[in-house]
């Protein structure tokens, strides 16, 4: 089993697309956001390498897919925060 630390630091080794990060029940929302940040950084590095003709044939993910996954999580996090705030404000 892959550790959460590895999933966050090197998501491309574990996940094929950003939605798999969102769907991973073993990661907290914060961990998922960090993994998406790592995935986006790696994707940008591959795009830079491709521009410089230094690529090894890797297919970078679409940045828009990563952003969509992050928006999904942010909406979930906002909903959870709102629910937690309504429970504590009595």
ABEGO torsion letter per residue (X at the ends): XBBAAAAAABAAAABABAAAAAABAABBAAAAAAAAAAAAAAAAAAAAAAAAGABAGBBBBBAAAAAAAAAAAAAAAAAAAAAAAAAABX
